Amino acid sequence: MSDLDHPVPGRPAGRRAVLRLFALGGGALLLGACGSGRAEGRQWKVGHSEAEWRRRLTKAQYRVLREAGTERAFSSPLDRETRAGTFLCAGCGNALYSSRAKYDSGTGWPSFRQPLPAAIATATDFKLGYPRTEVLCADCGGHLGHVFGDGPRPTGKRYCMNGTAMRFRPA
């Protein structure tokens, strides 16, 4: 063994100590990136067992709303919806967004300037290894999408939603 393997007072840390430090730091980063913990510690107005959610939702809706999945860009007809009305949570029917707040962001997902009052909740999502603001239905905790700070005036927000997580009620 060399003295690089054992720290010596007055010398830089040994090779193994440096590798251990990187391994511990990388492991902590991976653990932090494992998800949002969005439902932990929260009580939702609408709650069902996993089996009941599976019965109530399509497979695609379950994957997005209950497992925080994402639909393919440009796959939802709600991205192209232009009629007056309200966008509702597909899981519980909570009114989320007015069609007046909808705009074409060009991203392939229905996008809104702002939600209806008290319609959503947010959580921090680390699934991609960096923090994003996850948008949840305030009533059932279903994953709807994310909010970004690159939207139009007056809010500057882009609520980028999965169409699968919503349904549309015409006015």
Phi and psi in radians as a Rosetta constraint file:
Dihedral C 1 N 2 CA 2 C 2 CIRCULARHARMONIC -1.657 0.35
Dihedral N 2 CA 2 C 2 N 3 CIRCULARHARMONIC 2.961 0.35
Dihedral C 2 N 3 CA 3 C 3 CIRCULARHARMONIC -1.285 0.35
Dihedral N 3 CA 3 C 3 N 4 CIRCULARHARMONIC -0.042 0.35
Dihedral C 3 N 4 CA 4 C 4 CIRCULARHARMONIC -1.276 0.35
Dihedral N 4 CA 4 C 4 N 5 CIRCULARHARMONIC -0.398 0.35
Dihedral C 4 N 5 CA 5 C 5 CIRCULARHARMONIC -1.456 0.35
Dihedral N 5 CA 5 C 5 N 6 CIRCULARHARMONIC -0.340 0.35
Dihedral C 5 N 6 CA 6 C 6 CIRCULARHARMONIC -2.199 0.35
Dihedral N 6 CA 6 C 6 N 7 CIRCULARHARMONIC 2.168 0.35
Dihedral C 6 N 7 CA 7 C 7 CIRCULARHARMONIC -1.101 0.35
Dihedral N 7 CA 7 C 7 N 8 CIRCULARHARMONIC 2.430 0.35
Dihedral C 7 N 8 CA 8 C 8 CIRCULARHARMONIC -2.068 0.35
Dihedral N 8 CA 8 C 8 N 9 CIRCULARHARMONIC 2.307 0.35
Dihedral C 8 N 9 CA 9 C 9 CIRCULARHARMONIC -0.903 0.35
Dihedral N 9 CA 9 C 9 N 10 CIRCULARHARMONIC 2.338 0.35
Dihedral C 9 N 10 CA 10 C 10 CIRCULARHARMONIC 1.531 0.35
Dihedral N 10 CA 10 C 10 N 11 CIRCULARHARMONIC -0.107 0.35
Dihedral C 10 N 11 CA 11 C 11 CIRCULARHARMONIC -1.970 0.35
Dihedral N 11 CA 11 C 11 N 12 CIRCULARHARMONIC 2.732 0.35
Dihedral C 11 N 12 CA 12 C 12 CIRCULARHARMONIC -1.057 0.35
Dihedral N 12 CA 12 C 12 N 13 CIRCULARHARMONIC 2.781 0.35
Dihedral C 12 N 13 CA 13 C 13 CIRCULARHARMONIC -0.997 0.35
Dihedral N 13 CA 13 C 13 N 14 CIRCULARHARMONIC 2.564 0.35
Dihedral C 13 N 14 CA 14 C 14 CIRCULARHARMONIC -1.214 0.35
Dihedral N 14 CA 14 C 14 N 15 CIRCULARHARMONIC 2.898 0.35
Dihedral C 14 N 15 CA 15 C 15 CIRCULARHARMONIC -1.006 0.35
Dihedral N 15 CA 15 C 15 N 16 CIRCULARHARMONIC -0.770 0.35
Dihedral C 15 N 16 CA 16 C 16 CIRCULARHARMONIC -1.128 0.35
Dihedral N 16 CA 16 C 16 N 17 CIRCULARHARMONIC -0.693 0.35
Dihedral C 16 N 17 CA 17 C 17 CIRCULARHARMONIC -1.116 0.35
Dihedral N 17 CA 17 C 17 N 18 CIRCULARHARMONIC -0.714 0.35
Dihedral C 17 N 18 CA 18 C 18 CIRCULARHARMONIC -1.143 0.35
Dihedral N 18 CA 18 C 18 N 19 CIRCULARHARMONIC -0.766 0.35
Dihedral C 18 N 19 CA 19 C 19 CIRCULARHARMONIC -1.084 0.35
Dihedral N 19 CA 19 C 19 N 20 CIRCULARHARMONIC -0.714 0.35
Dihedral C 19 N 20 CA 20 C 20 CIRCULARHARMONIC -1.072 0.35
Dihedral N 20 CA 20 C 20 N 21 CIRCULARHARMONIC -0.743 0.35
Dihedral C 20 N 21 CA 21 C 21 CIRCULARHARMONIC -1.056 0.35
Dihedral N 21 CA 21 C 21 N 22 CIRCULARHARMONIC -0.803 0.35
Dihedral C 21 N 22 CA 22 C 22 CIRCULARHARMONIC -1.112 0.35
Dihedral N 22 CA 22 C 22 N 23 CIRCULARHARMONIC -0.711 0.35
Dihedral C 22 N 23 CA 23 C 23 CIRCULARHARMONIC -1.121 0.35
Dihedral N 23 CA 23 C 23 N 24 CIRCULARHARMONIC -0.771 0.35
Dihedral C 23 N 24 CA 24 C 24 CIRCULARHARMONIC -1.130 0.35
Dihedral N 24 CA 24 C 24 N 25 CIRCULARHARMONIC -0.753 0.35
Dihedral C 24 N 25 CA 25 C 25 CIRCULARHARMONIC -1.120 0.35
Dihedral N 25 CA 25 C 25 N 26 CIRCULARHARMONIC -0.753 0.35
Dihedral C 25 N 26 CA 26 C 26 CIRCULARHARMONIC -1.135 0.35
Dihedral N 26 CA 26 C 26 N 27 CIRCULARHARMONIC -0.687 0.35
Dihedral C 26 N 27 CA 27 C 27 CIRCULARHARMONIC -1.127 0.35
Dihedral N 27 CA 27 C 27 N 28 CIRCULARHARMONIC -0.695 0.35
Dihedral C 27 N 28 CA 28 C 28 CIRCULARHARMONIC -1.132 0.35
Dihedral N 28 CA 28 C 28 N 29 CIRCULARHARMONIC -0.699 0.35
Dihedral C 28 N 29 CA 29 C 29 CIRCULARHARMONIC -1.099 0.35
Dihedral N 29 CA 29 C 29 N 30 CIRCULARHARMONIC -0.767 0.35
Dihedral C 29 N 30 CA 30 C 30 CIRCULARHARMONIC -1.112 0.35
Dihedral N 30 CA 30 C 30 N 31 CIRCULARHARMONIC -0.724 0.35
Dihedral C 30 N 31 CA 31 C 31 CIRCULARHARMONIC -1.121 0.35
Dihedral N 31 CA 31 C 31 N 32 CIRCULARHARMONIC -0.684 0.35
Dihedral C 31 N 32 CA 32 C 32 CIRCULARHARMONIC -1.182 0.35
Dihedral N 32 CA 32 C 32 N 33 CIRCULARHARMONIC -0.417 0.35
Dihedral C 32 N 33 CA 33 C 33 CIRCULARHARMONIC -1.602 0.35
Dihedral N 33 CA 33 C 33 N 34 CIRCULARHARMONIC 0.103 0.35
Dihedral C 33 N 34 CA 34 C 34 CIRCULARHARMONIC -1.333 0.35
Dihedral N 34 CA 34 C 34 N 35 CIRCULARHARMONIC -0.073 0.35
Dihedral C 34 N 35 CA 35 C 35 CIRCULARHARMONIC 2.644 0.35
Dihedral N 35 CA 35 C 35 N 36 CIRCULARHARMONIC -2.992 0.35
Dihedral C 35 N 36 CA 36 C 36 CIRCULARHARMONIC -1.766 0.35
Dihedral N 36 CA 36 C 36 N 37 CIRCULARHARMONIC -0.365 0.35
Dihedral C 36 N 37 CA 37 C 37 CIRCULARHARMONIC 1.084 0.35
Dihedral N 37 CA 37 C 37 N 38 CIRCULARHARMONIC 0.546 0.35
Dihedral C 37 N 38 CA 38 C 38 CIRCULARHARMONIC -1.083 0.35
Dihedral N 38 CA 38 C 38 N 39 CIRCULARHARMONIC -0.567 0.35
Dihedral C 38 N 39 CA 39 C 39 CIRCULARHARMONIC -1.648 0.35
Dihedral N 39 CA 39 C 39 N 40 CIRCULARHARMONIC -0.185 0.35
Dihedral C 39 N 40 CA 40 C 40 CIRCULARHARMONIC -1.121 0.35
Dihedral N 40 CA 40 C 40 N 41 CIRCULARHARMONIC 2.224 0.35
Dihedral C 40 N 41 CA 41 C 41 CIRCULARHARMONIC 1.317 0.35
Dihedral N 41 CA 41 C 41 N 42 CIRCULARHARMONIC 0.070 0.35
Dihedral C 41 N 42 CA 42 C 42 CIRCULARHARMONIC -1.913 0.35
Dihedral N 42 CA 42 C 42 N 43 CIRCULARHARMONIC 2.521 0.35
Dihedral C 42 N 43 CA 43 C 43 CIRCULARHARMONIC -1.898 0.35
Dihedral N 43 CA 43 C 43 N 44 CIRCULARHARMONIC 2.202 0.35
Dihedral C 43 N 44 CA 44 C 44 CIRCULARHARMONIC -1.810 0.35
Dihedral N 44 CA 44 C 44 N 45 CIRCULARHARMONIC 2.594 0.35
Dihedral C 44 N 45 CA 45 C 45 CIRCULARHARMONIC -1.071 0.35
Dihedral N 45 CA 45 C 45 N 46 CIRCULARHARMONIC -0.670 0.35
Dihedral C 45 N 46 CA 46 C 46 CIRCULARHARMONIC -1.934 0.35
Dihedral N 46 CA 46 C 46 N 47 CIRCULARHARMONIC 2.108 0.35
Dihedral C 46 N 47 CA 47 C 47 CIRCULARHARMONIC -2.381 0.35
Dihedral N 47 CA 47 C 47 N 48 CIRCULARHARMONIC 2.432 0.35
Dihedral C 47 N 48 CA 48 C 48 CIRCULARHARMONIC -2.411 0.35
Dihedral N 48 CA 48 C 48 N 49 CIRCULARHARMONIC 2.792 0.35
Dihedral C 48 N 49 CA 49 C 49 CIRCULARHARMONIC -1.232 0.35
Dihedral N 49 CA 49 C 49 N 50 CIRCULARHARMONIC 2.859 0.35
Dihedral C 49 N 50 CA 50 C 50 CIRCULARHARMONIC -1.008 0.35
Dihedral N 50 CA 50 C 50 N 51 CIRCULARHARMONIC -0.732 0.35
Dihedral C 50 N 51 CA 51 C 51 CIRCULARHARMONIC -1.098 0.35
Dihedral N 51 CA 51 C 51 N 52 CIRCULARHARMONIC -0.706 0.35
Dihedral C 51 N 52 CA 52 C 52 CIRCULARHARMONIC -1.190 0.35
Dihedral N 52 CA 52 C 52 N 53 CIRCULARHARMONIC -0.722 0.35
Dihedral C 52 N 53 CA 53 C 53 CIRCULARHARMONIC -1.031 0.35
Dihedral N 53 CA 53 C 53 N 54 CIRCULARHARMONIC -0.731 0.35
Dihedral C 53 N 54 CA 54 C 54 CIRCULARHARMONIC -1.102 0.35
Dihedral N 54 CA 54 C 54 N 55 CIRCULARHARMONIC -0.615 0.35
Dihedral C 54 N 55 CA 55 C 55 CIRCULARHARMONIC -1.251 0.35
Dihedral N 55 CA 55 C 55 N 56 CIRCULARHARMONIC -0.637 0.35
Dihedral C 55 N 56 CA 56 C 56 CIRCULARHARMONIC -1.390 0.35
Dihedral N 56 CA 56 C 56 N 57 CIRCULARHARMONIC -0.488 0.35
Dihedral C 56 N 57 CA 57 C 57 CIRCULARHARMONIC -1.936 0.35
Dihedral N 57 CA 57 C 57 N 58 CIRCULARHARMONIC 2.694 0.35
Dihedral C 57 N 58 CA 58 C 58 CIRCULARHARMONIC -1.236 0.35
Dihedral N 58 CA 58 C 58 N 59 CIRCULARHARMONIC 2.936 0.35
Dihedral C 58 N 59 CA 59 C 59 CIRCULARHARMONIC -1.037 0.35
Dihedral N 59 CA 59 C 59 N 60 CIRCULARHARMONIC -0.755 0.35
Dihedral C 59 N 60 CA 60 C 60 CIRCULARHARMONIC -1.130 0.35
Dihedral N 60 CA 60 C 60 N 61 CIRCULARHARMONIC -0.746 0.35
Dihedral C 60 N 61 CA 61 C 61 CIRCULARHARMONIC -1.112 0.35
Dihedral N 61 CA 61 C 61 N 62 CIRCULARHARMONIC -0.738 0.35
Dihedral C 61 N 62 CA 62 C 62 CIRCULARHARMONIC -1.075 0.35
Dihedral N 62 CA 62 C 62 N 63 CIRCULARHARMONIC -0.786 0.35
Dihedral C 62 N 63 CA 63 C 63 CIRCULARHARMONIC -1.045 0.35
Dihedral N 63 CA 63 C 63 N 64 CIRCULARHARMONIC -0.712 0.35
Dihedral C 63 N 64 CA 64 C 64 CIRCULARHARMONIC -1.368 0.35
Dihedral N 64 CA 64 C 64 N 65 CIRCULARHARMONIC -0.972 0.35
Dihedral C 64 N 65 CA 65 C 65 CIRCULARHARMONIC -1.197 0.35
Dihedral N 65 CA 65 C 65 N 66 CIRCULARHARMONIC -0.726 0.35
Dihedral C 65 N 66 CA 66 C 66 CIRCULARHARMONIC -1.779 0.35
Dihedral N 66 CA 66 C 66 N 67 CIRCULARHARMONIC -0.358 0.35
Dihedral C 66 N 67 CA 67 C 67 CIRCULARHARMONIC -2.030 0.35
Dihedral N 67 CA 67 C 67 N 68 CIRCULARHARMONIC 0.155 0.35
Dihedral C 67 N 68 CA 68 C 68 CIRCULARHARMONIC 1.022 0.35
Dihedral N 68 CA 68 C 68 N 69 CIRCULARHARMONIC 0.666 0.35
Dihedral C 68 N 69 CA 69 C 69 CIRCULARHARMONIC -1.353 0.35
Dihedral N 69 CA 69 C 69 N 70 CIRCULARHARMONIC 3.083 0.35
Dihedral C 69 N 70 CA 70 C 70 CIRCULARHARMONIC -2.324 0.35
Dihedral N 70 CA 70 C 70 N 71 CIRCULARHARMONIC 2.304 0.35
Dihedral C 70 N 71 CA 71 C 71 CIRCULARHARMONIC -1.347 0.35
Dihedral N 71 CA 71 C 71 N 72 CIRCULARHARMONIC 2.809 0.35
Dihedral C 71 N 72 CA 72 C 72 CIRCULARHARMONIC -1.125 0.35
Dihedral N 72 CA 72 C 72 N 73 CIRCULARHARMONIC 2.482 0.35
Dihedral C 72 N 73 CA 73 C 73 CIRCULARHARMONIC -1.036 0.35
Dihedral N 73 CA 73 C 73 N 74 CIRCULARHARMONIC 2.508 0.35
Dihedral C 73 N 74 CA 74 C 74 CIRCULARHARMONIC 1.157 0.35
Dihedral N 74 CA 74 C 74 N 75 CIRCULARHARMONIC 0.247 0.35
Dihedral C 74 N 75 CA 75 C 75 CIRCULARHARMONIC -1.642 0.35
Dihedral N 75 CA 75 C 75 N 76 CIRCULARHARMONIC -0.267 0.35
Dihedral C 75 N 76 CA 76 C 76 CIRCULARHARMONIC -1.706 0.35
Dihedral N 76 CA 76 C 76 N 77 CIRCULARHARMONIC 2.286 0.35
Dihedral C 76 N 77 CA 77 C 77 CIRCULARHARMONIC -1.083 0.35
Dihedral N 77 CA 77 C 77 N 78 CIRCULARHARMONIC -0.395 0.35
Dihedral C 77 N 78 CA 78 C 78 CIRCULARHARMONIC -1.208 0.35
Dihedral N 78 CA 78 C 78 N 79 CIRCULARHARMONIC -0.337 0.35
Dihedral C 78 N 79 CA 79 C 79 CIRCULARHARMONIC -1.126 0.35
Dihedral N 79 CA 79 C 79 N 80 CIRCULARHARMONIC -0.534 0.35
Dihedral C 79 N 80 CA 80 C 80 CIRCULARHARMONIC -1.768 0.35
Dihedral N 80 CA 80 C 80 N 81 CIRCULARHARMONIC 0.086 0.35
Dihedral C 80 N 81 CA 81 C 81 CIRCULARHARMONIC -1.219 0.35
Dihedral N 81 CA 81 C 81 N 82 CIRCULARHARMONIC 2.193 0.35
Dihedral C 81 N 82 CA 82 C 82 CIRCULARHARMONIC -2.165 0.35
Dihedral N 82 CA 82 C 82 N 83 CIRCULARHARMONIC -0.011 0.35
Dihedral C 82 N 83 CA 83 C 83 CIRCULARHARMONIC -1.272 0.35
Dihedral N 83 CA 83 C 83 N 84 CIRCULARHARMONIC 2.782 0.35
Dihedral C 83 N 84 CA 84 C 84 CIRCULARHARMONIC -1.252 0.35
Dihedral N 84 CA 84 C 84 N 85 CIRCULARHARMONIC 2.429 0.35
Dihedral C 84 N 85 CA 85 C 85 CIRCULARHARMONIC 2.836 0.35
Dihedral N 85 CA 85 C 85 N 86 CIRCULARHARMONIC -2.790 0.35
Dihedral C 85 N 86 CA 86 C 86 CIRCULARHARMONIC -2.284 0.35
Dihedral N 86 CA 86 C 86 N 87 CIRCULARHARMONIC 2.418 0.35
Dihedral C 86 N 87 CA 87 C 87 CIRCULARHARMONIC -1.658 0.35
Dihedral N 87 CA 87 C 87 N 88 CIRCULARHARMONIC 2.201 0.35
Dihedral C 87 N 88 CA 88 C 88 CIRCULARHARMONIC -1.982 0.35
Dihedral N 88 CA 88 C 88 N 89 CIRCULARHARMONIC 2.719 0.35
Dihedral C 88 N 89 CA 89 C 89 CIRCULARHARMONIC -1.162 0.35
Dihedral N 89 CA 89 C 89 N 90 CIRCULARHARMONIC 2.256 0.35
Dihedral C 89 N 90 CA 90 C 90 CIRCULARHARMONIC -1.237 0.35
Dihedral N 90 CA 90 C 90 N 91 CIRCULARHARMONIC -0.301 0.35
Dihedral C 90 N 91 CA 91 C 91 CIRCULARHARMONIC -1.484 0.35
Dihedral N 91 CA 91 C 91 N 92 CIRCULARHARMONIC -0.656 0.35
Dihedral C 91 N 92 CA 92 C 92 CIRCULARHARMONIC -2.354 0.35
Dihedral N 92 CA 92 C 92 N 93 CIRCULARHARMONIC -0.123 0.35
Dihedral C 92 N 93 CA 93 C 93 CIRCULARHARMONIC 1.498 0.35
Dihedral N 93 CA 93 C 93 N 94 CIRCULARHARMONIC 0.071 0.35
Dihedral C 93 N 94 CA 94 C 94 CIRCULARHARMONIC -1.052 0.35
Dihedral N 94 CA 94 C 94 N 95 CIRCULARHARMONIC 2.327 0.35
Dihedral C 94 N 95 CA 95 C 95 CIRCULARHARMONIC -1.255 0.35
Dihedral N 95 CA 95 C 95 N 96 CIRCULARHARMONIC 2.149 0.35
Dihedral C 95 N 96 CA 96 C 96 CIRCULARHARMONIC -1.878 0.35
Dihedral N 96 CA 96 C 96 N 97 CIRCULARHARMONIC -0.895 0.35
Dihedral C 96 N 97 CA 97 C 97 CIRCULARHARMONIC -2.428 0.35
Dihedral N 97 CA 97 C 97 N 98 CIRCULARHARMONIC 2.499 0.35
Dihedral C 97 N 98 CA 98 C 98 CIRCULARHARMONIC -1.494 0.35
Dihedral N 98 CA 98 C 98 N 99 CIRCULARHARMONIC 2.559 0.35
Dihedral C 98 N 99 CA 99 C 99 CIRCULARHARMONIC -1.085 0.35
Dihedral N 99 CA 99 C 99 N 100 CIRCULARHARMONIC -0.401 0.35
Dihedral C 99 N 100 CA 100 C 100 CIRCULARHARMONIC -1.147 0.35
Dihedral N 100 CA 100 C 100 N 101 CIRCULARHARMONIC -0.407 0.35
Dihedral C 100 N 101 CA 101 C 101 CIRCULARHARMONIC -1.618 0.35
Dihedral N 101 CA 101 C 101 N 102 CIRCULARHARMONIC -0.062 0.35
Dihedral C 101 N 102 CA 102 C 102 CIRCULARHARMONIC -1.434 0.35
Dihedral N 102 CA 102 C 102 N 103 CIRCULARHARMONIC 2.536 0.35
Dihedral C 102 N 103 CA 103 C 103 CIRCULARHARMONIC -2.615 0.35
Dihedral N 103 CA 103 C 103 N 104 CIRCULARHARMONIC 2.846 0.35
Dihedral C 103 N 104 CA 104 C 104 CIRCULARHARMONIC -1.577 0.35
Dihedral N 104 CA 104 C 104 N 105 CIRCULARHARMONIC 1.847 0.35
Dihedral C 104 N 105 CA 105 C 105 CIRCULARHARMONIC -1.470 0.35
Dihedral N 105 CA 105 C 105 N 106 CIRCULARHARMONIC -0.226 0.35
Dihedral C 105 N 106 CA 106 C 106 CIRCULARHARMONIC 1.376 0.35
Dihedral N 106 CA 106 C 106 N 107 CIRCULARHARMONIC 0.107 0.35
Dihedral C 106 N 107 CA 107 C 107 CIRCULARHARMONIC -1.535 0.35
Dihedral N 107 CA 107 C 107 N 108 CIRCULARHARMONIC -0.320 0.35
Dihedral C 107 N 108 CA 108 C 108 CIRCULARHARMONIC 1.695 0.35
Dihedral N 108 CA 108 C 108 N 109 CIRCULARHARMONIC 0.059 0.35
Dihedral C 108 N 109 CA 109 C 109 CIRCULARHARMONIC -2.178 0.35
Dihedral N 109 CA 109 C 109 N 110 CIRCULARHARMONIC 2.572 0.35
Dihedral C 109 N 110 CA 110 C 110 CIRCULARHARMONIC -0.999 0.35
Dihedral N 110 CA 110 C 110 N 111 CIRCULARHARMONIC 2.255 0.35
Dihedral C 110 N 111 CA 111 C 111 CIRCULARHARMONIC -2.206 0.35
Dihedral N 111 CA 111 C 111 N 112 CIRCULARHARMONIC 2.530 0.35
Dihedral C 111 N 112 CA 112 C 112 CIRCULARHARMONIC -2.362 0.35
Dihedral N 112 CA 112 C 112 N 113 CIRCULARHARMONIC 2.649 0.35
Dihedral C 112 N 113 CA 113 C 113 CIRCULARHARMONIC -1.351 0.35
Dihedral N 113 CA 113 C 113 N 114 CIRCULARHARMONIC -0.636 0.35
Dihedral C 113 N 114 CA 114 C 114 CIRCULARHARMONIC -2.807 0.35
Dihedral N 114 CA 114 C 114 N 115 CIRCULARHARMONIC 2.670 0.35
Dihedral C 114 N 115 CA 115 C 115 CIRCULARHARMONIC -1.464 0.35
Dihedral N 115 CA 115 C 115 N 116 CIRCULARHARMONIC 2.956 0.35
Dihedral C 115 N 116 CA 116 C 116 CIRCULARHARMONIC -1.221 0.35
Dihedral N 116 CA 116 C 116 N 117 CIRCULARHARMONIC 2.724 0.35
Dihedral C 116 N 117 CA 117 C 117 CIRCULARHARMONIC -0.977 0.35
Dihedral N 117 CA 117 C 117 N 118 CIRCULARHARMONIC 2.323 0.35
Dihedral C 117 N 118 CA 118 C 118 CIRCULARHARMONIC 1.026 0.35
Dihedral N 118 CA 118 C 118 N 119 CIRCULARHARMONIC 0.382 0.35
Dihedral C 118 N 119 CA 119 C 119 CIRCULARHARMONIC -1.488 0.35
Dihedral N 119 CA 119 C 119 N 120 CIRCULARHARMONIC -0.480 0.35
Dihedral C 119 N 120 CA 120 C 120 CIRCULARHARMONIC -2.199 0.35
Dihedral N 120 CA 120 C 120 N 121 CIRCULARHARMONIC 2.874 0.35
Dihedral C 120 N 121 CA 121 C 121 CIRCULARHARMONIC -2.225 0.35
Dihedral N 121 CA 121 C 121 N 122 CIRCULARHARMONIC 2.824 0.35
Dihedral C 121 N 122 CA 122 C 122 CIRCULARHARMONIC -2.255 0.35
Dihedral N 122 CA 122 C 122 N 123 CIRCULARHARMONIC 2.772 0.35
Dihedral C 122 N 123 CA 123 C 123 CIRCULARHARMONIC -2.587 0.35
Dihedral N 123 CA 123 C 123 N 124 CIRCULARHARMONIC 2.833 0.35
Dihedral C 123 N 124 CA 124 C 124 CIRCULARHARMONIC -1.588 0.35
Dihedral N 124 CA 124 C 124 N 125 CIRCULARHARMONIC 2.258 0.35
Dihedral C 124 N 125 CA 125 C 125 CIRCULARHARMONIC -1.975 0.35
Dihedral N 125 CA 125 C 125 N 126 CIRCULARHARMONIC 2.216 0.35
Dihedral C 125 N 126 CA 126 C 126 CIRCULARHARMONIC -1.970 0.35
Dihedral N 126 CA 126 C 126 N 127 CIRCULARHARMONIC 0.323 0.35
Dihedral C 126 N 127 CA 127 C 127 CIRCULARHARMONIC -1.023 0.35
Dihedral N 127 CA 127 C 127 N 128 CIRCULARHARMONIC -0.506 0.35
Dihedral C 127 N 128 CA 128 C 128 CIRCULARHARMONIC -1.676 0.35
Dihedral N 128 CA 128 C 128 N 129 CIRCULARHARMONIC 0.109 0.35
Dihedral C 128 N 129 CA 129 C 129 CIRCULARHARMONIC 1.614 0.35
Dihedral N 129 CA 129 C 129 N 130 CIRCULARHARMONIC -0.033 0.35
Dihedral C 129 N 130 CA 130 C 130 CIRCULARHARMONIC -2.445 0.35
Dihedral N 130 CA 130 C 130 N 131 CIRCULARHARMONIC 2.737 0.35
Dihedral C 130 N 131 CA 131 C 131 CIRCULARHARMONIC -1.278 0.35
Dihedral N 131 CA 131 C 131 N 132 CIRCULARHARMONIC 2.352 0.35
Dihedral C 131 N 132 CA 132 C 132 CIRCULARHARMONIC -2.308 0.35
Dihedral N 132 CA 132 C 132 N 133 CIRCULARHARMONIC 2.755 0.35
Dihedral C 132 N 133 CA 133 C 133 CIRCULARHARMONIC -1.655 0.35
Dihedral N 133 CA 133 C 133 N 134 CIRCULARHARMONIC 1.931 0.35
Dihedral C 133 N 134 CA 134 C 134 CIRCULARHARMONIC -1.439 0.35
Dihedral N 134 CA 134 C 134 N 135 CIRCULARHARMONIC 2.451 0.35
Dihedral C 134 N 135 CA 135 C 135 CIRCULARHARMONIC -1.853 0.35
Dihedral N 135 CA 135 C 135 N 136 CIRCULARHARMONIC 2.251 0.35
Dihedral C 135 N 136 CA 136 C 136 CIRCULARHARMONIC -2.146 0.35
Dihedral N 136 CA 136 C 136 N 137 CIRCULARHARMONIC 2.636 0.35
Dihedral C 136 N 137 CA 137 C 137 CIRCULARHARMONIC -1.147 0.35
Dihedral N 137 CA 137 C 137 N 138 CIRCULARHARMONIC 2.267 0.35
Dihedral C 137 N 138 CA 138 C 138 CIRCULARHARMONIC -1.183 0.35
Dihedral N 138 CA 138 C 138 N 139 CIRCULARHARMONIC -0.373 0.35
Dihedral C 138 N 139 CA 139 C 139 CIRCULARHARMONIC -1.585 0.35
Dihedral N 139 CA 139 C 139 N 140 CIRCULARHARMONIC -0.726 0.35
Dihedral C 139 N 140 CA 140 C 140 CIRCULARHARMONIC -2.034 0.35
Dihedral N 140 CA 140 C 140 N 141 CIRCULARHARMONIC -0.107 0.35
Dihedral C 140 N 141 CA 141 C 141 CIRCULARHARMONIC 1.349 0.35
Dihedral N 141 CA 141 C 141 N 142 CIRCULARHARMONIC 0.162 0.35
Dihedral C 141 N 142 CA 142 C 142 CIRCULARHARMONIC -1.150 0.35
Dihedral N 142 CA 142 C 142 N 143 CIRCULARHARMONIC 2.464 0.35
Dihedral C 142 N 143 CA 143 C 143 CIRCULARHARMONIC -1.256 0.35
Dihedral N 143 CA 143 C 143 N 144 CIRCULARHARMONIC 2.193 0.35
Dihedral C 143 N 144 CA 144 C 144 CIRCULARHARMONIC -1.869 0.35
Dihedral N 144 CA 144 C 144 N 145 CIRCULARHARMONIC -0.644 0.35
Dihedral C 144 N 145 CA 145 C 145 CIRCULARHARMONIC 2.825 0.35
Dihedral N 145 CA 145 C 145 N 146 CIRCULARHARMONIC -2.514 0.35
Dihedral C 145 N 146 CA 146 C 146 CIRCULARHARMONIC -2.434 0.35
Dihedral N 146 CA 146 C 146 N 147 CIRCULARHARMONIC 2.783 0.35
Dihedral C 146 N 147 CA 147 C 147 CIRCULARHARMONIC -2.032 0.35
Dihedral N 147 CA 147 C 147 N 148 CIRCULARHARMONIC 2.403 0.35
Dihedral C 147 N 148 CA 148 C 148 CIRCULARHARMONIC -2.216 0.35
Dihedral N 148 CA 148 C 148 N 149 CIRCULARHARMONIC 2.766 0.35
Dihedral C 148 N 149 CA 149 C 149 CIRCULARHARMONIC -1.638 0.35
Dihedral N 149 CA 149 C 149 N 150 CIRCULARHARMONIC 0.494 0.35
Dihedral C 149 N 150 CA 150 C 150 CIRCULARHARMONIC -2.053 0.35
Dihedral N 150 CA 150 C 150 N 151 CIRCULARHARMONIC 0.512 0.35
Dihedral C 150 N 151 CA 151 C 151 CIRCULARHARMONIC -1.574 0.35
Dihedral N 151 CA 151 C 151 N 152 CIRCULARHARMONIC 3.121 0.35
Dihedral C 151 N 152 CA 152 C 152 CIRCULARHARMONIC -1.373 0.35
Dihedral N 152 CA 152 C 152 N 153 CIRCULARHARMONIC 2.951 0.35
Dihedral C 152 N 153 CA 153 C 153 CIRCULARHARMONIC -1.196 0.35
Dihedral N 153 CA 153 C 153 N 154 CIRCULARHARMONIC 2.703 0.35
Dihedral C 153 N 154 CA 154 C 154 CIRCULARHARMONIC -1.550 0.35
Dihedral N 154 CA 154 C 154 N 155 CIRCULARHARMONIC -0.234 0.35
Dihedral C 154 N 155 CA 155 C 155 CIRCULARHARMONIC -1.516 0.35
Dihedral N 155 CA 155 C 155 N 156 CIRCULARHARMONIC -0.523 0.35
Dihedral C 155 N 156 CA 156 C 156 CIRCULARHARMONIC 1.293 0.35
Dihedral N 156 CA 156 C 156 N 157 CIRCULARHARMONIC 0.152 0.35
Dihedral C 156 N 157 CA 157 C 157 CIRCULARHARMONIC -1.838 0.35
Dihedral N 157 CA 157 C 157 N 158 CIRCULARHARMONIC 2.593 0.35
Dihedral C 157 N 158 CA 158 C 158 CIRCULARHARMONIC -2.178 0.35
Dihedral N 158 CA 158 C 158 N 159 CIRCULARHARMONIC 1.790 0.35
Dihedral C 158 N 159 CA 159 C 159 CIRCULARHARMONIC -1.462 0.35
Dihedral N 159 CA 159 C 159 N 160 CIRCULARHARMONIC 1.733 0.35
Dihedral C 159 N 160 CA 160 C 160 CIRCULARHARMONIC -1.649 0.35
Dihedral N 160 CA 160 C 160 N 161 CIRCULARHARMONIC 1.822 0.35
Dihedral C 160 N 161 CA 161 C 161 CIRCULARHARMONIC -1.883 0.35
Dihedral N 161 CA 161 C 161 N 162 CIRCULARHARMONIC 2.669 0.35
Dihedral C 161 N 162 CA 162 C 162 CIRCULARHARMONIC -1.438 0.35
Dihedral N 162 CA 162 C 162 N 163 CIRCULARHARMONIC 2.148 0.35
Dihedral C 162 N 163 CA 163 C 163 CIRCULARHARMONIC -1.069 0.35
Dihedral N 163 CA 163 C 163 N 164 CIRCULARHARMONIC -0.558 0.35
Dihedral C 163 N 164 CA 164 C 164 CIRCULARHARMONIC -1.049 0.35
Dihedral N 164 CA 164 C 164 N 165 CIRCULARHARMONIC -0.493 0.35
Dihedral C 164 N 165 CA 165 C 165 CIRCULARHARMONIC -1.429 0.35
Dihedral N 165 CA 165 C 165 N 166 CIRCULARHARMONIC -0.074 0.35
Dihedral C 165 N 166 CA 166 C 166 CIRCULARHARMONIC -2.280 0.35
Dihedral N 166 CA 166 C 166 N 167 CIRCULARHARMONIC 2.890 0.35
Dihedral C 166 N 167 CA 167 C 167 CIRCULARHARMONIC -2.338 0.35
Dihedral N 167 CA 167 C 167 N 168 CIRCULARHARMONIC 2.825 0.35
Dihedral C 167 N 168 CA 168 C 168 CIRCULARHARMONIC -1.982 0.35
Dihedral N 168 CA 168 C 168 N 169 CIRCULARHARMONIC 2.325 0.35
Dihedral C 168 N 169 CA 169 C 169 CIRCULARHARMONIC -1.989 0.35
Dihedral N 169 CA 169 C 169 N 170 CIRCULARHARMONIC 1.914 0.35
Dihedral C 169 N 170 CA 170 C 170 CIRCULARHARMONIC -1.103 0.35
Dihedral N 170 CA 170 C 170 N 171 CIRCULARHARMONIC 2.643 0.35
